[in-house]
Amino acid sequence: MVMKVALVGIGKIARDQHVPSIAGSADWELAATVSHQGTVDGVEAFADLDTLLSVRPDIEVISLCLPPVPRFRYAAAALRAGRHVMLEKPPGATVAECHALEAMARNAGVSLFAAWHSREALEVQRAKSWLKNSQLQSLKVTWKEDVRRWHPGQEWIWKTGGLGVFDPGVNALSIVTEILPDPIHLNAAVLEFPENCETPIAAKLSFSHPQEAAVSAEFDWRQEGEQTWMIEAETDSGRMVMSDGGAVISIDGQPAPEPDTDGSALTGEYPRLYARMAALVRAGEIDMDLSPMVHVADAFLLGKRITVAPFHE
């Protein structure tokens, strides 16, 4: 059965990923949008969520593509109206409000999904399986990109609650928390804040690992030229390298074989997210893993703050 979904927030990520993923899915119909900035051709548009919830009781699912700070209010309204909710990453502006949303969803008997899209990168599950049978010695994350290229004009990212470089950095952390068989926790961080911004432009993190493996991450939004989204793991079984944000993997320098599929597998992170959301709704389940966000919150709590040159787009 096809389910009706409304997209709230029609910005770059909605247009680039959510709209085509919904259009290409047999599970979903894009039935409405809510935005002050844009619309989708042929789809009913609303200026506010409350009106949509009032006049379109047939829409079962609300997918929120808003920046994190206003998201709680919208999610809470949808849950109170008995709708299932899908949250673009990060799922909220604070850990506490995410816990509050989960409690609301359980009380309402509806599904709620913290959609960590990078966990759906092509080779994440293969990396998870390989590390499960290996003893980790070290893991290094290098996540460096050009903010001007990937987030043009998004001023909210530099305001309190916008996360700054942790907006892409949390993608790396979502992969790390998925593939490591043992939990880690932050023990040190250095955060670089442009003197004219409220959020960091770069960060270096180190983590404690139960078997004392050296685990670290470096995020930077000032990368020019080649963009780097890489995770390198040294183990007793060899060296694993994930690149291109988890889409490519090699073991001891040898590319892994193409994934074994029957040709019916979904392609792309966001189509797989929407397939997961459909499964959650049909099963009446909730998926609100907050482990990537906990590391971000700990970095803001524990991190040494350094002021650097101002950032101008």
C-alpha positions in Angstrom: 0.0 0.0 0.0 1.3 3.4 -1.0 1.7 5.9 1.9 1.2 9.6 1.7 4.1 11.8 3.0 4.5 15.5 3.4 7.9 17.2 3.1 8.4 20.1 5.5 11.3 22.5 4.4 11.9 22.6 0.6 15.5 23.6 0.5 18.6 22.0 -1.2 18.6 18.7 0.6 14.8 18.2 0.0 15.2 19.0 -3.7 18.4 17.0 -4.2 17.5 13.9 -2.2 14.1 13.6 -0.7 11.9 14.6 -3.6 13.6 12.2 -6.1 13.8 9.4 -3.6 10.0 9.6 -2.9 9.2 9.9 -6.6 11.3 6.7 -7.3 9.7 4.6 -4.5 6.7 2.3 -4.8 6.1 2.9 -1.1 5.4 6.6 -1.1 3.4 9.4 -2.7 4.5 13.0 -2.1 1.1 14.4 -1.1 2.0 17.9 0.2 4.8 20.3 1.1 5.3 22.9 3.8 7.7 25.8 3.1 8.1 29.5 3.1 10.8 29.3 0.4 9.8 26.8 -2.3 7.3 24.3 -3.7 7.3 21.2 -5.8 5.6 21.2 -9.1 2.2 19.4 -9.0 2.2 19.0 -5.3 -0.2 20.8 -2.9 1.8 23.4 -0.9 1.1 24.8 2.5 2.6 27.8 4.3 2.4 26.2 7.8 2.3 22.7 9.2 -0.7 23.3 11.5 -2.9 24.0 8.5 -1.7 20.9 6.7 -2.3 18.7 9.8 -5.8 20.2 10.1 -7.0 19.8 6.5 -5.1 16.7 5.3 -5.8 13.9 7.8 -5.0 11.4 5.0 -1.3 12.2 5.1 0.2 9.6 7.5 3.8 10.7 7.5 5.7 14.0 8.0 9.3 14.2 6.8 11.2 17.1 8.3 14.0 18.7 6.3 14.2 21.9 8.4 17.4 23.1 10.2 17.7 21.5 13.6 16.8 24.4 15.8 13.1 24.8 14.8 12.6 21.1 14.2 11.4 20.1 17.6 8.3 22.3 17.4 7.3 20.9 14.0 8.0 17.3 15.1 6.1 17.7 18.3 3.0 19.1 16.4 3.1 16.2 14.0 3.3 13.6 16.7 0.5 15.2 18.7 -1.6 14.9 15.6 -0.9 11.2 15.4 1.4 11.3 12.4 4.6 9.3 11.9 7.7 11.5 11.7 11.0 11.1 9.8 13.8 13.5 10.9 16.6 14.6 8.7 20.0 14.5 10.4 20.8 15.6 13.0 17.4 14.7 14.6 17.3 17.8 16.7 19.2 20.7 18.2 19.7 18.9 21.6 19.9 15.4 22.9 17.2 16.1 25.5 14.7 17.2 22.9 15.3 14.1 20.9 14.5 12.0 24.0 11.4 14.0 24.4 10.3 13.3 20.9 10.8 9.6 21.3 8.7 9.6 24.5 5.9 11.5 22.6 6.0 9.0 19.7 5.8 6.1 22.1 2.8 7.7 23.9 1.1 8.4 20.6 1.8 4.9 19.2 3.4 6.2 16.0 6.8 5.7 14.3 9.7 8.0 14.6 13.0 7.8 12.6 16.3 9.5 13.1 17.5 9.2 9.6 21.3 9.0 9.5 21.8 8.9 5.7 25.5 8.1 5.7 24.7 4.8 7.4 23.1 3.8 4.2 26.3 4.4 2.1 27.0 1.4 0.0 29.8 -0.3 1.9 28.9 0.5 5.5 27.5 -2.9 6.3 30.4 -4.7 4.7 32.8 -2.6 6.9 30.7 -3.5 9.9 30.9 -7.2 9.2 34.7 -7.1 8.6 35.4 -5.2 11.8 33.2 -7.6 13.8 35.7 -10.4 13.2 38.8 -8.3 13.7 40.6 -6.7 16.7 40.8 -3.0 16.2 44.2 -1.3 16.7 43.4 2.1 15.4 40.7 4.0 13.5 41.1 7.5 12.0 38.4 9.6 10.4 39.3 12.4 8.0 36.3 14.4 6.9 37.3 17.5 5.0 35.2 19.5 2.6 34.6 23.0 1.2 31.6 24.5 3.0 31.2 27.1 0.2 30.6 24.3 -2.3 28.2 22.1 -0.3 26.4 24.6 1.9 26.2 27.9 0.1 24.2 30.6 1.7 23.1 28.5 4.7 23.6 31.1 7.4 21.8 29.0 10.1 24.8 26.6 10.1 26.9 29.3 11.7 24.4 30.2 14.4 24.0 28.5 17.8 22.4 25.1 17.3 23.5 24.9 13.7 26.5 22.6 14.5 29.0 24.2 12.1 31.5 21.6 10.8 29.6 18.9 12.9 26.8 19.1 10.3 28.9 16.9 8.0 31.0 15.5 10.8 28.0 13.8 12.4 27.7 11.9 9.1 31.2 10.4 9.8 30.2 9.7 13.4 27.0 7.9 12.3 29.2 5.5 10.2 31.7 5.0 13.0 29.0 4.2 15.6 27.4 1.8 13.1 30.5 -0.2 12.1 32.5 -0.5 15.4 31.5 -3.5 17.4 32.4 -1.8 20.7 31.1 1.5 21.9 33.5 4.5 22.2 33.3 7.8 24.1 35.0 11.1 23.6 38.0 12.0 25.8 39.3 15.1 24.2 38.5 17.7 21.5 39.8 20.9 20.0 37.3 23.1 18.2 38.2 26.0 16.0 35.6 28.8 15.9 35.8 31.7 13.4 35.7 34.9 15.3 32.5 35.9 13.5 30.7 32.6 13.9 28.9 30.8 16.8 29.8 27.3 15.6 33.1 25.6 14.7 34.7 25.4 11.3 37.1 22.6 12.3 37.4 20.0 15.0 39.9 17.3 16.2 38.5 14.6 18.4 39.9 11.6 20.3 38.0 8.7 21.8 38.4 6.1 24.4 38.0 2.5 23.2 37.4 -0.6 25.4 40.5 -2.4 24.1 42.6 0.8 24.0 42.6 1.2 20.2 43.6 4.7 19.1 40.4 6.3 17.7 40.4 9.8 16.3 38.6 12.1 13.9 39.4 15.3 12.1 36.8 17.5 10.5 37.5 20.7 8.5 35.2 22.9 6.4 38.1 24.8 4.7 39.2 22.1 2.3 39.8 23.3 -1.2 40.4 21.0 -4.2 39.9 17.3 -3.6 37.2 16.6 -1.0 38.0 13.9 1.7 35.5 11.6 3.4 37.7 8.7 4.7 37.8 6.2 7.5 40.9 4.2 8.0 41.1 1.2 10.3 44.1 -0.9 11.3 43.3 -4.3 12.7 44.9 -7.7 13.4 43.3 -8.8 10.2 44.7 -6.1 8.0 43.9 -2.5 7.0 40.5 -1.3 5.9 39.9 2.0 4.1 36.5 3.5 3.5 36.4 6.5 1.1 33.8 8.6 -0.7 31.7 8.8 2.5 31.4 5.1 2.8 30.6 4.3 -0.8 34.0 2.6 -1.5 36.0 0.2 0.5 39.4 -1.6 0.2 41.1 -4.2 2.4 44.9 -4.2 2.4 44.9 -2.0 -0.6 42.6 -4.3 -2.7 39.2 -3.0 -3.7 36.4 -5.0 -2.4 34.3 -6.9 -5.0 31.1 -5.4 -6.2 28.2 -5.9 -3.7 26.4 -9.2 -4.4 22.8 -8.2 -5.3 20.1 -9.6 -7.5 19.6 -6.3 -9.3 16.6 -5.4 -7.1 18.6 -3.6 -4.4 17.9 0.1 -3.9 20.6 2.4 -5.0 21.4 5.5 -3.0 21.4 6.5 0.6 18.1 8.4 0.7 16.0 5.7 -1.2 17.2 3.2 1.4 16.2 5.7 4.2 12.7 5.9 2.8 12.5 2.1 2.5 13.5 1.9 6.1 10.9 4.5 7.1 8.2 2.5 5.3 9.2 -0.7 7.1 9.1 1.2 10.5 5.6 2.5 9.8 4.3 -0.8 8.8 5.8 -2.6 11.8 4.8 0.2 14.2 8.4 0.7 15.3 10.8 3.5 16.3 14.4 4.0 15.4 16.0 6.9 17.3 19.6 6.0 17.8 21.3 9.1 19.1 24.9 7.8 19.5 26.3 10.0 16.8 24.7 13.1 18.3 26.0 12.2 21.8 29.6 12.5 20.5 28.8 15.9 19.1 27.3 17.1 22.4 30.3 15.8 24.3 32.6 17.7 21.9 30.9 20.9 22.8 31.0 20.0 26.5 34.6 18.9 26.6 36.3 20.6 23.7 39.0 23.3 24.0 37.8 26.3 22.0 40.2 28.2 19.7 39.4 31.4 17.9 40.5 31.5 14.3 40.2 33.9 11.3 36.7 35.0 10.4 34.8 33.1 7.8 33.2 34.9 4.8 31.4 33.0 2.1 
